[in-house]
Amino acid sequence: MRRLASVEEFNKFRDQISKKLSQREKKTQVKVHLGTCGISSGANKALAAFQREVERRKLADVAVLKAACIGLCDREPVVTIVHPTKGKTIYYDLSEDKVPKVVERHLIEGKIVDEWKLNLNDPSIKLQEIRVMHNQDLDPMSIEEYIARDGYQALAKSLIQMKPDDVIAEIGRAGLRGRGGAGFPTATKWTFVRNAQGDEKYVVCNGDEGDPGAYMNRAVLEGNPHSIVEGMAIGAYAIGNVRQGYAYVRAEYPLAIETLSHAINRAREYGLLGKNILGTGFEFDLDIFPGAGAFVCGEETALLISIEGKRGNPRQRPPFPANKGLFDKPTTLNNVETWSNVPQIIWKGAEWFSNVGTAASKGTKTLCLVGKVNNTGLVEVPLGTSLGKIVFDIGGGIPNGKKYKAVQIGGPSGGVIPIEHLNTPVDYEAVTALGAIMGSGGLVVMDEDSCMVDVAKFFLQFTRDESCGKCTPCRAGIPKMLELLTKITNGEGTMEDLGTLEELGEMVGSASICGLGQTAPNPVLTTLRHFREEYEAHIIDKKCPAVVCQPLFKAPCQHACPVGLDVPGYVALIKAGEFEKAYNLIMQRLPLPLSVGRVCHHPCEGKCRRAQIEDPIAIKHLKRFAADYAFDHGLEYIPQIKAKRKEKVVVIGAGPAGLSAAWDLAREGFQVTVFEALSVAGGMLAVGIPEYRLPKNILNREIETIKKLGVDIRLNSTIKDVESPLKDGYQAVFIATGAHQGDNIGIPGEDLSGVFDAIDFLREVNLGKDIEVGQKVAVVGGGNSAIDAARVALRQGAREVHILYRREKRDMPAIVEEIEAAEKEGILIHCLTAPIKIMGKNGNVKGVECIRMEPREFDRSGRKTPYQIKGSEYTVNVDTVIEATGQRPDTACLSRDGISLTKRGTIVADPRTLATGRKGVFAGGDVYTGAATVIEAIAAGQRAACSIRRYLQGEELTPLVERNGYEPIDVPSVMPTEEQLEEKHRLKIGEIPAADRITSFKEAVLPYSAKEAIEEASRCLRCDLEAGE
Amino acid sequence: MKEITLTINGKQVKGREGDTVLEICQANNIYVPTLCHSKGLTDVGACRMCVVEIERERRPVPACTYPARDGLVVQTHTEKLEKYRRLILELMFTERNHLCAQCVASGDCELQSLAYEYQMDNARYPYSWPALPLDSVNDYLVIDHNRCILCGRCIRTCDEIVGVHTLDFGHRGWKDMVVADLNQPLGTSSCISCGACFQACPTGAIFSKRSAYKGKRPDCQEITTFCPICGIGCAIKAFVKNDKVIRIDSPDPSRHDGLLCYMGRFGPLSQEHPRVKTPMIRNTQGKLQRCSMNEAIDMTARKLSQLKAQNGSSSIAGVASGQASSQSLKAFKELITGSLGSKFLDTLDGDQYRAVVKGIGAFQGKADLRAGTPLESIFDADCIFLAGADPFKSHPVAGSYIVRAVRQNKAKLITLDSTQNVLSDYTSVWLQPGKGKEASAVNNLARSINDKQVKEAGETGISQKKLTEAVKILGEAKRSIIVYGEGVLQRKSADLITALCNLAAACGGKPGILSLRANGNSRAAWDMGIANNSLSVTNSLTQVGVKGLYLLLADDYIDAKELSALPEGLDFLIVQTSYLSPLAQKANVVLPSPTWTEISGEYSTLDGTPILVSRLVQPPEGVRTDWETINEIAKRIK
């Protein structure tokens, strides 16, 4: 190809090829997107398949073309089909084998294959603003296509119409800031270099993208290489005295190097690089320097020294590269994305560029969305887009229903931004204010399974290994911080270590030579700032809340269990057919297995490693199985009392917290009396949970067992103060009165007849009162009480039950299985709906006026805050309203006894020892936490028992609960066989069909048979054995 | 340079533009702790001990790299900085295995001193206790990585001062190590054992086998003088404890001539050969037997007088080593030519001298080539023509000069050697003439430059291509220097010397010629005319009827092989020497010489500059200076 010797020739050439391309656009174009990730997913094979099929079927009006990556990493290979009139369709996951069908249906029959079609209106597409990546439908290997799309126009415009100062001024007006991370204004940088002394200067492109999980620069290099060549040429012109540029691209990006080399060569052939560009006399050439794999070479001084052929160590600034850079000459170094933005700013104007973004951060930013997020991949959004929008709307939220925890932004140099900052706009200032940095734009999403101490460790391991070793703080400080973190994750940390970490982190961040060391402590400092309680859990409780840090536990399920049940142990015993032993083992730490096996929210299953293969082990059902076995066979485990003691302890409340405390204390030999205000023992198990979930005869049997240990339970005995038992000779008091008071919604009409509080409603029904509900019932709320109340209402004869919930369904706090069961039973859940008024007639409920809600910004819990949509009010006719919007403990009278209460009415106590402000008085369970789960209440009871024993024996109260059993029970050490490791879903539990079960209070969920239980237990991976190895 | 004013710790101080903040602090007696900084080396800001706070800088910056500007406001000792420094010290101590009690540098260690200064009574972090190797393969030096703080001073010294760049950092980050070449033991690397790294090391990570555990520098007497061994005349600072030299440093390693070599730095620290501590005479059984100084002198004088009387003055010859001090040489000349009246006086390298004199004499040009060319000229040169020399062996400091000129000043190096090119890494052209063709090759080169036309290389053995290259370089050079060494001298070829003179004349800018002579004080010996004999004494002793030979070897260790022809046909051999060499074993009288460290001696450098070398330690009891012994003999000659 001949050189384009003038702008006229250039324009003529552009017109020619534009014409050629528009000819092509009259055909149906099949564009196969060929980025590195696409190719690795088989995009080349898909391309070949299209070519083959089109050839074979002689489709003359179809052009099969190559195109760049469009960022849908989790859905590669991706193919865009553009029809000259019908517009474009994007197919994802389009492997080779699917191609014939697409050719057949789409290209021949003209029908879109919906099952593989990407919804272009999906927020993940809609909310993006594609600018840097704007040529993703072009063949990056074709300079002609780039020129046809106004490529190199900006260079021509600069050279012909603009003075160098004008170019810089335009970039300045656009507000372009360095996309490499620090966000330094590009025009200012260029001005420094322009003004620096020297008749030999350089422009350099930093393509040494090394952050784990970040690859946006790769996508630009692979997908839009000419934008970098053109941008650098414009920069060279603007700065002046620049005849040579270098693109430093890491060697790990072979395709990027290939694409950019190709672009450079083609630009040279056309005379767009080299001497006398477009006949203007301007000279500029560009070469690629492949980086050799050191992360630190992304730092500007190290990068430049590396181009000089030396060891890539950073050097102290000043002098800055603007004055003394490559080969000691003035040099500007900009990131790939920065250069790539330049041509469009010059061609489309500063105003076009700055029409998106925030006041100080203009334009768009490419981001890599990776980690625990549904849509991983490359996205481009206007600067200032909120983090929540990126993670939840574009990213599609967290997979597997897990809870979002935080996002790590800016790679190992960045920091962690926790859930409460989801509304943070992603721009340079806002991110920095939270202790993180924008960095090059890597976003690693983390969910509840990410331990923040472990995350900090991961990034520190990275920076430790990538530190060049030149300066002491970075070289020696990072390993030291890592050692301290490792000490903490090994359960050997101390609280002083946190101070040392902070002090060291501050020094390393402040006194290191270069950005690597200066930012390396960020992951530690930000997690310490936002997740200090996780560090404290490791140090004080020896617990890893996310169940990640191996040295702290035997098996994840056991660690996740609030009472630390030996799950792998009893599962293994069930597998071995030793059902009684399994029951005995459970009883070592859990006196209520029949109940817990039925109603537990099973955090253990959430951490089960088997879920990484397919499903978690059905731990809850297996526990129930073991307990049922004992029940059915009349077996009862009652431990030996350690030693008779004379100290007397009073427990107020016979709920799960009180009963478990009583059990443990009685076993220790203390004289325990439980006072229960109600006529039945069991607390919420008895009066909150409906019969169809937990039959009362089963609960009572467990309570009988507890009594047999010597616990004296006195029903119908209200104790309103703690003074009297202490006076009566009791040495310690445990308050475990629960939270039995329902909250009002605070809307008109709550006093009408037919309005119930869910807690009262469930209690009355449980106590055998026949409460009459109407035909149509509305339940307000989204928690377990709401679901229970709704299902009870159905069983009490309601024809229609509606649940009104003001947020989105995924925000409902109720157990998922319960929600599903309710829906199966025909209960209708209305989300984003809130009652604003209960309407009545003659004092009776007649209907509810509802309003539709709209989720907007994120609240501190990471859920979107619902707002009423004005004018969306509507009325539902109901005759009963059950309010289940929250519950509180009834504690007002306790404040007289020197016990502090929170605003919510819960008791103030030490979170670890459960000691209240009053000596000898402890509190736990719902009365301390507010409404929570059964297993947490049991754990609190055990904690209190432990503290009370220590208190009574004059020992110091410590945060660690004794988790010893009562007697050793042998567990078989048998690893699963190869066959047992093969994919096998968990065994479904039987249920009474919905239509049948709603007619009675019979237990709805059926037990496993012995065979089934053994089969299910055989799926266990025995993580506990691995840990012991 | 422009004077600027800074505010440091609230005080106005002056400095010069271009200085670093540290330099200005030091010039104004404001103490800032440092570790990786060392005067004369490029500052890298690595250890971060010298971090200071400067107004408008976001972070503390190292004073050692920060260019001072007028009006800077600097704080050197804020609470924060002092905390950082202590933290950094704790990191340094816990990073590797610093056990002061067992350390060779304890009490003489910059790291330890700083730890005391910062009252580092404990470290808050656990020690990492890495398993690190120790490299003790080198004859003189040990690298103990356990004590290394990776300040890089050794590396920069090796690179910037010594010029050989043997040491560098290997690996990365927390696995960073000082390595030699591509990570091999120092002893098998390109290391020239000059020991500059040892002096540069602020801790005990690099230490000398010969100084280790012998004492701390602060406990020693310091004597600053010169080393007379090779004739370069490097300044040395000797540390003497209990009349023993325990360490030798360069008095100022930051100077470009602040270099030492293995001979000067380590030579005097140990005795490699058995010393002659008392005079000995051969007894009637033919065995050497200790005797008193008086007996030995008496016997020598008597025997010499006897030979002179019986066989005439010409039956006596005196040969001196170029290692002897000028006073000794002078006394020796007096004795041989004066008292004994013999014309047979020579130096051991007299043949080389005569070839040089003859060669220069045959040179037709005008340049005064006998005038001394200072070693420093190598630094100024843009082209170095190195003929028959192995400078890193014979004159390592000159080797450093050459390598630095090439690496740092971009000088071109042309090597002429028919067998080896020891500086091949730095050589632009290696001219490799055939054996015996050196002179014609150099003349051909000179003619080509003169005529600005490359001649046929012909039979010189040099390829036309290389000749063309060499002509181009030498022709374009503005400040060439010609350095020749033993390879040329040992050829004893006047033609080759003339050829080198011709070449010097052909090159522009009047290049000097530097001769790397084998003995440190040869220049003085030659200048004194000791080798002015037209005869080669050492080769023609028996022909001319010499019966008595007086060898003044001083502390030059000469084994019998080098002078195997000597003792044949002699009646009487006097060897005055420090060492009981095989040669001394053949003597009739052995007179003890002190070594150079035991006398205050005068010497001349390669370019003829006189230097006075101070005595460092006492000689063995009863051992006198050579000139005292010689004068005493002279007195008794009858």
Interface residues (C-beta under 8 A of the other chain):
Chain A: A294 R311 N313 R315 Q316 P318 P319 R464 D465 E466 S467 C468 G469 K470 C471 T472 P473 C474 R475 A476 G477 I478 P479 K480 E483 L484 K487 T500 E503 L504 M507 S510 A511 S512 I513 Q518
Chain B: V44 G45 A46 C47 R48 V51 R59 P60 V61 P62 T65 Y66 P67 K83 Y84 L87 I88 L91 M92 T94 E95 R124 Y125 P126 S128 I149 L150 G152 D168 F169 H171 R172 G173 W174 K175 D176
